[in-house]
Amino acid sequence: MRWGPGLLLFFDESGDTGMKFGKGSSDHFIVAAVVFRDREEANRCDRIIGDLRQDLGITRNRGEFHFAKVDDGIRIQFFEAIASVEFLYSAFVLNKRNVTGPGFRDKASCYKYPTRLLLENLAPRLNNATIVLDKCGNRTFCDQLRRYLKQHGTTAGGENTIRKIKQQNSHANNLIQLADMVCGAVARCYSTNRRDKLRYRQLIRHNELQVRVWPDPPQT
């Protein structure tokens, strides 16, 4: 079922596209999209995050909520603060250790493939959506996302799924920061050495539309 017009989507990614496992490369590359079907609800979330920043007196990192740069206590307070907000998120997790084929040795492929499949999962529901990217984020990721949207911006019936793509600085946009925090919570689930790897995703489980992992781990 397609959602109504006026959707807002905020994208972020976590991990890297390197294949030097054990030498700094992440095992997974994750792309996540946060979706607001109601702009008033998006505005309410914006205010909640702004008020939380003020209450916590956060001034480091330009006052930005960044999953990798805040401590556990702030992460929990963040997700508890936005618990009543109506939004959905979808994510695609590329299990890099299990991919095969020379194409995945090309970093661009590691951006394109999860981005394409995430958008394919969302496209049947989209209707003249606005997508917002982090202007200071990974340039290759943004380029790959823009290219895919230009190629696949309409459905087979000719309906527009995307109305606009724009970029804003994450430190000035609370909802890009929300996408970062959500993507970080999903990514933490795939950090095998973390005791708290499920904690943050459980706090946003009611917002989860889909998290797809590809390829599946080999059967033992």
N, C-alpha and C positions, 0 to 999 in steps of 0.2 A: 504494500500500500504506500502510495506517495504521500509525503507530508505536505502541508500547505506552503504557499510562497512566503518569502521573507526569512528563510532559514539563515542562521549564522553558524559557520563552522570555523573552528580554530585548530590549526595543525601544529604538531611538534614531533620531534624524533629523539630517540635515545640510543646510545651505543655508537659504533663506528662500522665502517665497511671493510676494515682490514681483515686479513686472514692469517696473521701471525699469532696463532693461539699460544698462550703461555709466554708471549713476549709483548704483551700490552693490548692486543686486539680483544674486543669483547666477543663472547660466544654468540650474542644475538644482536640484531638490529631491529628496533621497534619504531613503527610509525603509528601515531594516535591522532584521532580527530574528536574534538568535543563539539557537540551539536546542541544549539538552542533553537527550539521551535517557536519560542515566544520572545520577542525583543524586550518586552517589559521584564520578563524573567531574567534575561541577560543583563539588563540595567540593574536589577535588584542584586544579582550576583556581583556585579561590578562594585556596587556600594558596600556590600558585605566584606569583600576582600579589602577595599580601601579602608573601611573602619577597623578591620583586624590589624592591618599594617600600623595604623595610628595607635591602636591599643597596645600593640607589642613594642612600639617605638623602634620599628625596623628602619635603619638608615643605611646599613651596609649594602653593597651591590646595588646602589641607587634605589634602595628600598624595595627590591624585587624579591618575590617568592620564586625561588629556583630550587627544585627538589634536591639537587646535588650539593647545594650550598647552604641549606638550612639544617638545623639539627632535628632530632626525632620529635622533641616536644613541639616545635613550631609546625612540623608536618602534621602531627595529630590535631593541633589546634586549628590548622587550616582546613582539614577535611571535616572536622566537627562543625566549623563555622558555616560551611557551605552544604551541610547535610540536608537542609530543607529545600535547596534549590533544584528546580526541575530542568535537568539537562541529561543528555545521553552521551556515551562515548563508545567508539569502536576502535579497535587496534589490530594491527597485523604484526606478528613476531616472526622474523626471519631467523631460523635456526641455522646459523652459518656453518656449524661443524658438520651438518648433514646434507648440505647442498652439493650437488655434483655438476659436472660440466664446466668447460673452460670459461663460459660466459660470466660465471660468478667470480672469476679472478679479476674481472673488470669492476672497479669500484662503482661505476655508473650503473651497472646492472643491479648491484645491491641496493641502490636507491630506487631504481625504476620498478623493480619487481614488487616489493612490498607496497610501494605507493600505488601502483596500478591496481593490485588486488584489493587494497583497502577501499579505493574509490569505486571499483566495480561492485563491491559489497554494498556501498552506500548509494550508488547512482540511481537504482530503481525508486528510492525514497525521496530523492532531491527534486526541488522545484524552484528554479530561479534563486538559488542559494548564493550567499556572499561568503567567500572564503578569505580568512585573514591569516597571513603568515608573519612570522617574526622577521622584521627587517634586518635584524642583527644576527639572525640564525645562520645555519649552514647554507651557503650560497648554492652549492651543488644540489642539495635537497630541494631548495626552492625552485631552482631552474627545472629540475626533473618534474616537479609537481606542476608547474606552470605549463610545461610542454605537454604533459599528459592531458591536462584540462582543456587545452586548445584542441587537441585531437579528439577528445571524447566528451565534449561539452553538451552534446545533445543525445537524446534517446533515439532508438530506431524509428520512432514515430515523428521525429523532428522537434520534440519538445526540449526546451532549454533546461538543463539541470543546474547550470551555473550562470549567474547573472554578472558577477563581478569577482575579481581576485585582487586583493590589495595587501600591502605590507605595512606594518607599523612596528615601532620599537617596543620590544617586550617590556622594558622598564616603565613605559607609559601606558601599557594596556594590561589591565588586570586579567582579562579573559585569555590572553596569550599565556600569561603566567599560570592560569588554571590548566591550560593544555599541557604545559610543562610539568606541573605537579601530577596530573593524571598519568601522563606518559611515564614519569618517574616511578609512580606507584606500580604500574604494570611491569616495567623493566625490573623492579626489585624482586618480583616473583621468580625471575629467572636467574637470580644471583644465588647460586647453590651454597655459598659460604655465609649466608646471612640468616641469623636466627629469626629476624623479624620480616622475612621475605614476603609473607602473606598479610601482614598487619595493615598496610595502607590500602591495598586493593579491597580488603574486606570492608573498609570504611566507605567505599564508593561502589560496592557491589550492586546496590539498587539502581545505579546510573548506567550499568553496563549493558550495552546492546549486543556486542560480540567482540571476543578476542580470539583470533585465529592464529594458530602456530603452524608454520610450514618450513620444511617437511616434518612429518611426525618422527619421533625418535625411533630408531630401528628396534624391531621386536627381538627380545632375548629369550 
